[in-house]
Amino acid sequence: MSDRHAPRVVDLHGAHRRNLPTMVTKSNAQPTLTGKTWGILIVAACITAFLALGSHDLAIAHLGIPFPYLQPTPGWARCLGQVTRIGAMVCVCHLARWYLDRRSLPVAAIIFSLLILMIQETLRAVIVDNVVTDGLVHLRWLYSLMMRAPDIAMSIFTATAAVIIARRLRHAGLIWISIAVVLAAALDEFALMPLVDFLSSWVDTSLHLTQPPAVYTMPYGFYVYKYIYATFIEPTIASFVLVYLMWPALPGSKSRRVASFVLIMLLMRGRVAGIALFSFWVDGSRIMAIAAEGQFFIETLILTTLTALTWAALTPKDR
């Protein structure tokens, strides 16, 4: 993630041949990654992961704030939540076009899908599920994987849709982009999710899989916590890669770039929709529902703010 990987001027001949934007970025848009800088990044990533996850751990394990268990949620609400997420993803792909548009569409979609899977803590969730339930016993791991299948499919589909929309409709105008985002959200919610739910349930039934009991329950001991905290490096790495991709195209001063990055990430992770929309269907009182969703808002806020501040600190001063 050095300056030589984010060229100051996109090659004009290559841009014309491959229909890439001839975007010029500031010479000081990215840090130059020396050995010292890499060391700072690694330490900062570990501190960021610990503080971000620690805020959630403090809320749920020590302050008594519950996990936000949702009651049956209307399809329109889920679709609206997806609109905000996909819209933010399209924004990320637009900002990262200096990198993504130099790859073929399938490769760009794979790269961005992997980043979305990581920022969604996909691998982490599977690992922690299996640690808590001793998942290697009697195919328990497969049940946990089937439970995560809809989220995995959603992440891949929405990320791919965002890459396609950002690339194919770049010059189509905001109205057409918005229509495409709404259509993608509706297709995900009303077509893809029912299909994946059916297939995962069919696998569960065919293999006689049942929900494994929790072998370890809260408050967790060190054995479980070491996995919970160690695996949070997954979304932390994704956060740093995303700030690398977005930073050169973010407008304004460093402080404005930090604020813009944090807002986009909160929208993309669904944290804004969680408080403003889905909290109405969380079990419990209104205040507790907001607190339940808010713990994840704070977690992502800390993660993305520290990521952006670290990147800003490593970037040469604006001239």
Secondary structure, 3 states (H helix, E strand, C coil): CCHHHCCCECCHHHHHHHCCCCCECCCCCCCCCCHHHHHHHHHHHHHHHHHHHHHHHHHHHHCCCCCCCECCCCHHHHHHHHHHHHHHHHHHHHHCHHHHCCCCHHHHHHHHHHHHHHHCCHHHHHHHHHHHHCCCCCCHHHHHHHHHHHHHHHHHHHHHHHHHHHHHCCCCCHHHHHHHHHHHHHHHHHHHHHHHHHHHHHHHHHCCCCCCCCCCCCCCCHHHHHHHHHCCHHHHHHHHHHHHHHHHHCCCCHHHHHHHHHHHHHHHCCHHHHHHCHHHHECCCHHHHHHHHHHHHHHHHHHHHHHHHHHHHHCCCCC
